[in-house]
Amino acid sequence: MITAIVLIKTRTDRIPEIAEEIAALEGVSEVYSVTGAHDLIAIVRVPEHDDLAAVIPGRISKVPGVAATETHTAFRAYSQHDLQAAFAIGLDA
């Protein structure tokens, strides 16, 4: 699974609506409203690197009110939580 962190600048008068629309997109697992230089951060999880193009410029950037995105691809996850088990729920081994 490929994980990307997408920093998003939006129209500030529509942050909640834009966040909800992005959160509903296939490949987007979470969206956070944040402080700082960006308005939203989306976590994108897809099976292949090529799928990032379908989700980020293909869907997220086309949401009305999204002004700019900046994408960071994760190399490795460091966590005290068993993330692999959490995302494998319902999948046959």
Backbone hydrogen bonds, N-H to C=O, Kabsch-Sander energy under -0.5 kcal/mol:
donor,donor_aa,acceptor,acceptor_aa,energy
2,I,46,V,-3.7
4,A,44,V,-2.8
5,I,72,H,-3.4
6,V,4,A,-0.6
6,V,42,A,-3.1
7,L,5,I,-0.6
7,L,70,E,-3.2
8,I,40,L,-2.9
9,K,68,A,-2.8
11,R,65,G,-1.4
12,T,10,T,-0.5
14,R,11,R,-1.6
15,I,12,T,-0.8
18,I,14,R,-2.8
19,A,15,I,-2.8
20,E,16,P,-2.1
21,E,17,E,-2.1
22,I,18,I,-2.6
23,A,19,A,-2.6
24,A,20,E,-1.2
25,L,22,I,-1.7
28,V,25,L,-1.8
29,S,27,G,-0.6
29,S,43,I,-2.8
30,E,43,I,-1.2
32,Y,41,I,-2.9
34,V,39,D,-1.9
39,D,8,I,-2.2
40,L,8,I,-2.2
41,I,32,Y,-2.4
42,A,6,V,-2.6
43,I,30,E,-2.6
44,V,4,A,-3.0
44,V,42,A,-0.6
45,R,27,G,-2.4
46,V,2,I,-2.4
51,D,48,E,-1.0
52,L,48,E,-0.5
52,L,49,H,-1.6
53,A,49,H,-0.5
53,A,50,D,-0.7
54,A,50,D,-0.7
55,V,51,D,-1.8
56,I,52,L,-3.1
58,G,53,A,-1.5
59,R,55,V,-1.0
60,I,55,V,-2.9
61,S,56,I,-2.8
62,K,59,R,-0.7
63,V,60,I,-1.7
66,V,63,V,-2.2
67,A,9,K,-2.8
67,A,65,G,-0.6
68,A,9,K,-1.5
70,E,7,L,-2.2
72,H,5,I,-2.6
74,A,3,T,-3.0
79,S,77,A,-0.5
83,L,81,H,-1.7
86,A,82,D,-1.9
87,F,83,L,-2.2
88,A,84,Q,-0.7
88,A,85,A,-0.6
89,I,86,A,-0.7
91,L,88,A,-2.4
